[in-house]
Amino acid sequence: MADVVVADVFVELADTLVDDFDMMDFLHVLTERSVQLLGVVAAGLLLADEQGTLQVVAASSERTRLLELFQLQTDEGPCVDCFRSGEPVSVVDLAGAGRWPRFTTAAVEVGFASVHAVPMRLRTATIGALNFFGTHVGAVDEDRLRLGQALADVATIGLLQQRAIHRRDVVTEQLQTALNSRVLIEQAKGVLAERLQVGVDEAFTVLRRAARAQNRRLADLAEAVVGGAEQLAPLDQ
Amino acid sequence: MTIEDVCAVLLAVTDVDGVAVTVTMSTGLRETVYASDRVAADLAELALTVGEGPSLAAATAGGPALVADLTTREMPGPVAGVRRRRGCDGRPAVFALPLQVGAIRLGVIDLHRGRPGPLAREQIDNAFLLADTACALLIDSNDETMPIHHGREPEQARLQHPEVHQATGMIMVQLNVTAAVALLRLRAFAYAHDRRLRDVAARRLRFNRDEPDDDSR
């Protein structure tokens, strides 16, 4: 089963080379693959903005409490440590470790017992981190952690589109575009949540399904929703 | 604080030769509202006339266009025309930063420099921060009736907690207004009640036509 999923990841990576590549959907799929491959419960992809603050750009679930947990890590947490050091961070027993008090309290409250973060690296720089949560105390085995790093590397490649990696300006352009795309999606979530009278996580699902059904980029559809050009139906219809 | 102030700081921290600010009107047309000197003004006008170039790319593509040397960049499309038709008035390095908050596209800040080459890491990071300040000023300036800042520094426009952007979307629907107006109303409310944007957004206040009710849910 894992081999099939790994093969899927390769196919998805190849998709990043085509013209109508959907960056935001790709990053979301990667977080979902992480959950499948690593035996964890939740995954989030964070990128650093120009202030060096980590921002959530994609997650395996759009549940607010989960996103909050990722976003909480602005000045403390496994992701911050991982990002600053450029090294993976693993905590197999979150409650017992006594690190990052604020973050640990919040994570344990939600039900998470272990956490891992792997860096998204570009040569000597770290541009972000992939963050995983588990509900059981205990290590993720070596092979799976290696897979986790490989997924982070795949995310970096997809984000920076390898042919242009050597051009620092292009890297900056891509990162800033991804950050703005996330804002776009958040705005669209708000519009849909209010219009359809649903939670923001359900709003995201509506958006994503419609993007796939229409074969459009998530960010493009989000922009159309916010611009008023798109009316999307709720999930049960 | 004004756009002019922001541009003066931009010139200083990025060590470029000229700065121009273009805003996108509700009609979709773009207009130059500030230029640090004659050359900057001419370059901005050229980009608008030709309808191509990094400035337009930044206005429409959702991200910045950073061109270390306009005369040698191989990229086809929006940049090529500007290079072909004219020289760059001796400023071949162009860095176009969009003034945007998600779907709210207010305009672009163009930086021009005579010496080709990229901006240094610190320069570009500071430039983005200053562009965000310019963005905040543009959003807040839409309401002439309210002196909304009350002596406070405007909060960042783009680098906000996600709930602020979600709230923008919700308020748009509640008030049946554009995203820019919704964000302005949210910001005006926060300033008037001396609260942070993220705290206002987290309370999920409902906005009615005149002012929000306090039934947080």
Boltz contact constraints between the chains, C-beta under 6 A:
constraints:
  - contact:
      token1: [A, 49]
      token2: [B, 159]
      max_distance: 6.0
  - contact:
      token1: [A, 50]
      token2: [B, 125]
      max_distance: 6.0
  - contact:
      token1: [A, 50]
      token2: [B, 128]
      max_distance: 6.0
  - contact:
      token1: [A, 169]
      token2: [B, 66]
      max_distance: 6.0
  - contact:
      token1: [A, 169]
      token2: [B, 118]
      max_distance: 6.0
  - contact:
      token1: [A, 173]
      token2: [B, 63]
      max_distance: 6.0
  - contact:
      token1: [A, 173]
      token2: [B, 64]
      max_distance: 6.0
  - contact:
      token1: [A, 176]
      token2: [B, 63]
      max_distance: 6.0
  - contact:
      token1: [A, 176]
      token2: [B, 64]
      max_distance: 6.0
  - contact:
      token1: [A, 177]
      token2: [B, 62]
      max_distance: 6.0
  - contact:
      token1: [A, 177]
      token2: [B, 63]
      max_distance: 6.0
  - contact:
      token1: [A, 180]
      token2: [B, 62]
      max_distance: 6.0
  - contact:
      token1: [A, 183]
      token2: [B, 102]
      max_distance: 6.0
  - contact:
      token1: [A, 183]
      token2: [B, 165]
      max_distance: 6.0
  - contact:
      token1: [A, 184]
      token2: [B, 102]
      max_distance: 6.0
  - contact:
      token1: [A, 184]
      token2: [B, 103]
      max_distance: 6.0
  - contact:
      token1: [A, 186]
      token2: [B, 162]
      max_distance: 6.0
  - contact:
      token1: [A, 186]
      token2: [B, 165]
      max_distance: 6.0
  - contact:
      token1: [A, 186]
      token2: [B, 166]
      max_distance: 6.0
  - contact:
      token1: [A, 187]
      token2: [B, 102]
      max_distance: 6.0
  - contact:
      token1: [A, 187]
      token2: [B, 103]
      max_distance: 6.0
  - contact:
      token1: [A, 187]
      token2: [B, 165]
      max_distance: 6.0
  - contact:
      token1: [A, 187]
      token2: [B, 168]
      max_distance: 6.0
  - contact:
      token1: [A, 187]
      token2: [B, 169]
      max_distance: 6.0
  - contact:
      token1: [A, 189]
      token2: [B, 166]
      max_distance: 6.0
  - contact:
      token1: [A, 190]
      token2: [B, 166]
      max_distance: 6.0
  - contact:
      token1: [A, 190]
      token2: [B, 169]
      max_distance: 6.0
  - contact:
      token1: [A, 190]
      token2: [B, 170]
      max_distance: 6.0
  - contact:
      token1: [A, 191]
      token2: [B, 169]
      max_distance: 6.0
  - contact:
      token1: [A, 191]
      token2: [B, 172]
      max_distance: 6.0
  - contact:
      token1: [A, 191]
      token2: [B, 173]
      max_distance: 6.0
  - contact:
      token1: [A, 194]
      token2: [B, 170]
      max_distance: 6.0
  - contact:
      token1: [A, 194]
      token2: [B, 173]
      max_distance: 6.0
  - contact:
      token1: [A, 195]
      token2: [B, 173]
      max_distance: 6.0
  - contact:
      token1: [A, 200]
      token2: [B, 166]
      max_distance: 6.0
  - contact:
      token1: [A, 223]
      token2: [B, 103]
      max_distance: 6.0
  - contact:
      token1: [A, 226]
      token2: [B, 103]
      max_distance: 6.0
  - contact:
      token1: [A, 226]
      token2: [B, 179]
      max_distance: 6.0
